[in-house]
Amino acid sequence: MDKLNGALKSTILTTGLAMFSMFFGAGNIVFPLALGQFSKDMNPFAIMGLIISAVIVPFTGLISMILFKGDYKEFFARIGKWPGFLLSMVIMGLIGPFGAIPRCVTLSYSSIAMFLPENAIELPLFSALSCLIILFFTVKPSKILDILGFFLTPFLLISLGIIILVGFYQAGSLPESGLEPAEVFKMGFKEGYQTMDLLGAFFFSSVIILGLKADYNPKTSEDVKNLISMAIKASMIGAALLTLVYVGFSFLAAYMSLSLDGVPKDRILGAISLNVLGPYAGVVTSVAVALACLTTAIALANVFAHFLHVDILQHRLGYVPSLLITLAATYFISTLQFTGIVKFLAPPLAACYPALIGLSLLNIFYKLYDFKPVKVFVLIIFLATLLAEYGYLIF
């Protein structure tokens, strides 16, 4: 029994680490740092907003999907079969080759290029090499969870920890920003949209559930309940790790904000590392960013290729060709560079996020309390958000 409990705890820990690594990508590096750079001494209010939208909200979505056993078709069909399918297709595109994956590639490039001779490697070549690496790790999707949990995530955490701890040791006092608490809280909350973790949560759940099923092999309804419990416990580990890194990154950037004036968002981590670690910053930063982006891109590429293979192409094309299409699209979108991709993503994220939060909560109420109304509530939230974003909402 002790051996069984030990094995289960090990599985939960590994799954929690894998969750962190899948969520933690380009946006999770850039936006907490940019938030700290902006908010300075008001960072406690900014980070509260970010934690709500970039930790609590995504893991609420993840738990909601876990209650649906990772079946995103059933999850989104609650708003109607075709509306649900179209919404899932749009989300897939945003977290896949038309948004999150190329953003991971471009951030990795920006960080590494800071410490290389000028024009040592151009973005197109770097993007092509990155796509080949992603292909290598996603050809056999059954191994993804083990690779992320056992090998990549611990090294990623060590790299980030070095930057944060040494930076805090050297930090002085927080500069004054002159901003109002409500202003920075709102900005922190909306910056959390840019991480796109809620969108990823809807589809990461299937990878998590499949991985746990392979290890645990549930056969009875009680086994399924235990599997759901394990997934939720693992979610708590992933959420706690994300929170720690967000707090560390945002405060580190806040302490060093005066030296970061004029530094582009995608190069803040490199600039901080250079300040706190000196000549060794290039190696540590490059490894940390590359691992963060790689682990997220691996998970996203696998999920989108599977969606393309099964739901859009209806098995008429195999998984590997679908993966190649995914990476080809990733390559071309990545040539827009980081800032171009962020500008493209901002409007749809601002419009859709509140409605998706509402859908997640309503689906939790449906599973736990059989609360069935959903379509009208989601539509009202979506329309109200559109009006508010475009300045037409009259209170």
N, C-alpha and C positions, 0 to 999 in steps of 0.2 A: 504493500500500500504506500509506504514512504517513497519507494522508487517511482510509483505511478504519479504520486503528487509532485515529486520533483520533476518528472518529465513534463507534466502539465504546466508547472510554473515556468520551466524552460521554454516551452512552446509559446506561452503567453508573452514572456519577455522578448523572445525573438520576433514575434509578430508585432509587438509594440514598437520595437526598433525599426522593423520594416515599414510600419505605418509612418513613423517619423520621416524616414528616408524618402518615401514616396511623396509625401506632402512637401517636404522641404526642398524647394527648387529655386529658380531664379527670382521670382517675386518675393519669396520668403527671406531672401538675402537683401534685396535692394530696398524694399519699402520700409521695414523697421529702421534701417540705417538712415534713409531719407527723412523719415519721420522724426528721429532724434536730432538730425541736423537742423531741421526746421523749428522744432518746438523748444529746444534748449531747456531752460529751467521749468517749463510747463510740460516736460515729457511725461511725468506721472499721469497726467490727464490724457495725453495722446496715446500712451501705451494701454490705458484702460479701454479706450475705444478700439484699438487694434486687436487686443486680446478677445474682445467680444466678437468682432466680425471675422477674425482670422484664426481663432482657436475654438471658442465655444460654438459658433455657428457651424463651421465645417464638421466638427465632431457630433453635433446634433444631427446634421445630415447623414453622417456615417452611421450613427446609431439607428436612425430612421430606416436606412437601407438594410442594415443588419436584421432589423425586425421583419423586413421583406425578404430575408435570406439572400440578399444580393441580387434579387430579380428586378432590374431597373425597368423592364417592360411593364411589370405589374405596378411598380411604383408610379411611373409617369402616366400609365393608363387611367389612373384615378381622375385625371382631368379630361379624359376622352382618348380613344385609341389613336386617331390620327394627330390631334394636337399633341398628345404625349410623345408620339414617335418623332414628329417634327422638332419638338423641343429637345428631345434627347439627341437628335442629329445635330442641332445647332450647338448644344453644349459640348458634344463630342468634338466638333470641329474647333471650338475655342480652346479646349484643353489639349487638343491634339496638334495636328500639323499646321493649323492656321493661327496658332496663338502660343500656347504654353511651351510646346517642344522647341520651336525655333527661338523663343525667348531664352530658354535655358542655354541653347547653343551660343547665342550672341552675348549673353552675360559672361559665359565662360571665356569667350574670345576677348571681351573687353578687359577682363581681369588679367589674363595671361599676357596680352599684348603690351600691358603697361611695363612689364619687366623684360621685354625682349627688344633687341635692336629695331629701329624704325623699319617698317616694311619687311620684317623678317618672315612673316607669314600673313597672307591676306585672308580676309573673312571667307571668301568662297572656298579656298582650299581647306581652311580650318573647319568649315561647316561640313564639307565632304568627309573629312577624317572623323568628325564627331558622329556622323550618320553611320559610318562603318563600325565604329565602336558600339553604338546603340544596337545595330543589327546583330553583332556578335552575341550580345547579352539577351536578345529577345527571340532568337531563332527557336529556343526551347523554353517556352513560357512556364513549364512546370517547375523549372529551377529558379525562377525569379525570386520568390520569397526567401529561399535559403541563401541565395547570393547576397541579397540586400541585407538580410538580418545578421548573417554570420560574418561577412567580410567587409562590405563597404561602409555600413553605418557606424561601427565603432571607430574606424579611422576618421570618418567625417567628424564625429563628435570630438575626438581628440584635437583635430586641426582647429575647429571653431573654438574649443575651450582655450587653447593656447592664445589665440588672438584676443579673446575677451578678458581672460585673467591678467595677462601682461598689460593690456590696455587700461584696465581698472587700477592696477598697481601704480601706473604712471599718471593717472587722471588727477586733475585739480578740481576746481569748483565749477558748477554749472553756470554758463553765461546767461544773462537776462535776455528774454525774448520780447517782452512787452506785449505778449499775446494774452487773450482771455482764455480761461479754462474751457468754456463751452466751445470756443472756436477750434482749439486743438483737439478736443475730444471728438468733435464731428469729423475733423480731418483724419484722425486716427481710425475712426470707424470706417470711413469711406476708402481709406488706403487699404484696409483689409480686403475689400472687393478685389483689388488688383492681384492678390495672391492666388485667386481663383480656386482656393482649396475646397469651397463648398461644391463647386462643379466637379472637381476631382473626386470628392468623397462619394458621389453618387455611383461612380464606376470603379473606384478602388475597392469598394466593398466586395465585389465579386472575386477579385484576386485574393483578398483576405479570407473569405469564406472557403474558396477552393483549396487554399493552402492549409487551412485548419482541418478541412474534411480529409485531406490526404494524410495528415498526421493522426487525426483522432478517429476517423472512420465511424461516424455515427450511424446506428442501426435502428434505434428506437426514438420515440418522441422525446423521451427523457434525455437521450444523448444529444438531440438537436437543441434542446433547451440549454444543456451544458455548453454546447458549442457556441451558442449565442452569448452566454455568460462570459465565456473565454474571450470572445471577440470584443465585448464591451470593456472588459478589464484591460485588454491590450490597447484599446482606444484611449483609456485613461493614461497609460504610459506614454503613448505618442503625443497626447495633448500636453502633458506635463513637460516633456522635452521641448516641444515647440514654444511653450510659454517661457521657459528658461532662456532659450536662445533669443527670442524676441526682446525680452527685457534686457538681456545683456547687450545685444546689438544696439538697441535704441538709446540706452543710456551711454554706451560707449561713444556713439556718434554725437550725442548731446554734449558730453564733456569736451569733445574735440571739435565742436561745431565751428569755432572761429577759424580754425586751420583748414576747414573744409569748404569755405566760401568759394563758389564757382566750380566746384568739383561735380561732374555729371553723376547722376544717380548710379549708373552701372559701374562707376569707378571709385565709389566711396570706400568700399571694403579694402581695395588695393591701397588707397591713400592712407587709410588708418593703419593698415599693417606695416606700411613703409615707415610711418611715424613711430610705431611702438616696437617694431621688431628689427628695424634697420635693414642691413643688407640681406638678412635671411627672409625678409617679408615675401619676396617673390615666390620662393618655393612653397612656403606654408599657405599663402593666399591662393596660389594656383591650384594646389592640391585640394584645398577646402572647397573652393568654388567648383572646380571640375567634378569632384565627387558629388556635391550637392545637386548640380545640374544633371549629372549622369544618372544618378539614382532615380530622380523624378522622370527624366526623359525615357528611361527604360520602362518604367511602369506605364507611362502615358502611351508610348508607342505600342506596347503590347495590348493595352485596352482598346485603342483606336483601331488597330489592325484586326483585332477580333471582331469589333463592331462592324467594320467594313466587310469582313469575310462572311459573317453570319447574318447580320440584319439588313445590310444594304445590298450585297451581292448574292445573298441567299445560297452560299456555298458554291456558286458558279466559278469562283476563283479561290485558290487555296490560301492558307494562312500566310505562307512565306511571300507569295506575290502581293498579297494585301499589305504586308509589312513593307515591302519594297516601294509600293505606291505611297504609303504613309511617309516614308523617309524621303522620297523624291519631293513630295510637297513641302516637307519640313525644310529641305535644302533651299528651295526657291524662296519661301517666306523669310527664311533667316537672312537673306540678302537685304531685307528692309532695314536691318540693324535694330538694336534694342529700342531706341526712342520711337522709331516708326511703328514697331509692333505694339508698344504701350499705347500710343495715340489711337491706333486702330481698335484696341480692345476696350478702352475706357467707356465709350457710350453704351455698347450692349451690356456691359457688366453693371453699370449704374442703373440701367432700365430693368434688368431681369433679376438682380440679386434679392431684393425684398420679396418678390413673389415666390422665389425658390425657397427662401427662409420660411415663408408662410406655408408652402406645400410640405416642407419637411415636418414642421410642427403638427400640421393637420393629419399627416400620415402616421405620426406617432400616436396621436389621439385616436386615430382609427384602429390601429393595431392593439392599443392597450385598453381603450374604453369604447370601441365600436362607434366612434363619432364619424358619421358618414358624409356630411356636407363638406364639399371641397371646391367645386368648380366656381361657384359664385364668389367665394372668399378670395381665391387666387386671382380671379379676373379683376375684382375690386382693387386688390393690392397693386396689381400690374398697372391698371389705368391711373390710379392715384400717384404711383411713382412716376409714370410718364408725364403727368401734368406738373408734378413738383419739380422734376428735372428741367422742364422747359419753361418754368416760371408762370404757368397758367393756373395753378391751384389757388383758389380763393377760400380763405378760412372764414 
